[in-house]
Amino acid sequence: MSQQSDQFKRLVAHCKEYGFIYQSSEVYDGLAAVYDYGPYGAELKNNIKRYWWRAMVDMHENIVGIDAAIFMHPKTWKASGHVDAFNDPLIDNKDSKRRYRADVLIEDHIAKIEGKINKEVTKAKKRFDNFDEKMFRETNGRVKGYQEKINAITERLATAMTNNDMEELKAIIVDLDIADPDTGSRNWTDVRQFNLMFSTQLGNIAGTEGKLYLRPETAQGIFVNFLNVQKSTRQKIPFGIAQIGKAFRNEIVARQFIFRMREFEQMEMQFFVRPGEEMKWYEYWKEVRMKWHKALGTPDEKLRYHDHEALAHYANAALDIEFEFPFGFKELEGIHSRTDFDLASHSELSGKKMQYFDPELNENYVPYVIETSIGVDRMFLATMSQALVNEVVPGSDDPNNKRDVLKIPPALAPVKCAILPLKRNEEAIVNKAKDIFNQLKLSFHCQYDDTGSIGKLYRRQDAIGTPFCITVDFESLEDNMVTIRDRDTLKQERVSIEKVAEIVGKKVDMKHILA
């Protein structure tokens, strides 16, 4: 756990030092759980969004995109259930004065037991040559005991959350002897519900008539536009509507850097299907979305499905795609079968029929919905935490000769290539390098840098994840060739300047991962 903590601290420090993420309003000592994306962070974030949009919208002829407003009619959130039911169960520690989500404390306790199982599996793997992990988990007495504990706690938690039973949540925490993670105190208050929506006023007149909410999710903007989109694009069921946008939640317990924030960005797609066919499409999108993550080179062991024990009021099936962050496996993307809850609720409260006429069945019905929802910021954090490596420089015999390198997939890298003059005081070399930069910037995002020695320039580009460096030297003036350096292998190749755009362009093209 200490190693994970150190890794996470190193990641947070790296993000600030190299211009990926800053604390918001830092000159005023910052605003808790709000962050700004720096020059390289903004580029990476935009590339992640572009990858999602291309995979979701461009690659599907029956999915279209919208950009709905952040402000919506207040009745929207009454129909969606957010006004009455969008709450977190919170508990305070009387000694430390710190506040926690009760369900997260219990989930973290479960994760600790899972950690004990993993330790047993790791030890057994070292002892036996032909190790059968599945059989070991099913037959080892200690592992079975741990798993039984997990199952019992999970079932209890699911029942309490489904029944909105705050007393039972407190009882689980007490029964499991869960302590304050920071102080070890077990002096807890009762569990209480806290609504997560930010509210504001429309115009200058205070009162319920002018009350607005900052949207806590982007999905409702899709649902209220269902008929508009279907009619204007002449889509037939099944079809989807995708959106990328900001959402806001008044998270009292906002921790773990950008994993849980008060202002965040979502990439959501709502897929409208015939009633009765929702589980077929649920399974389809479950597989498609996992492939999207793995196409980036994410190892299988870093990703897993987690089925929801307690379903939201609108769902008949739900799961998370979890990623192993430095602080453990946590939700990265949610896939939900939302039934017809949203369209039916808006239809009822608005008095407008939100139905689809199916020409094949010759009937009207309210479509069912499969949702895929992923946080841009969480995807950013997953990308960075997987990419940041402190390693011995490839080819070096000195174990102390290390470098920090961001091995971001080239298609997502903030800077695709850097043009570096070997000598910054040689006018001819500098002019040549700037000419090359001006040519390449038309093809992809690149950077010119002459602010240090070539070794230091290489290290800085490694640290921001630039996959290729183009070095311009004295020979370039004579033979019109440059050296391309690969970020991961450090292999250097001499190529013609005319071929640089083609060589780099092929390797950073997003179509390779989309395929």
Secondary structure, 3 states (H helix, E strand, C coil): CHHHHHHHHHHHHHHHHCCCEEECCHHHCCCCCCEEECHHHHHHHHHHHHHHHHHHHHCCCCEEECCCCCECCHHHHHHCCHHHHCEEEEEEECCCCCEEEHHHHHHHHHHHHHHHHHHHHHHHHHHCCCCCHHHHHHHCHHHHHHHHHHHHHHHHHHHHHHCCCHHHHHHHHHHCCCCCCCCCCCCECCCEEEECCCEEECCCCCCHHHEEEECCCCHHHHHCCHHHHHHHHCCCCCEEEEEEEEEECCCCCCCCHHHCCCEEEEEEEEEEECCCCHHHHHHHHHHHHHHHHHCCCCCHHHEEEEECCCCCCCCCEEEEEEEEECCEEEEEEEEEEEECHHHHHHHHHHCCCCCEEECCCCEEECCEEEEEEEEHHHHHHHHHHHHEEEEECCCCCCCCCEEEEECCCCCCCCCCEEEEECCCCCHHHHHHHHHHHHHHCCCCCEEECCCCCHHHHHHHHHHHCCCEEEEECHHHHHHCEEEEEECCCCCEEEEEHHHHHHHHHHHHCCHHHHC
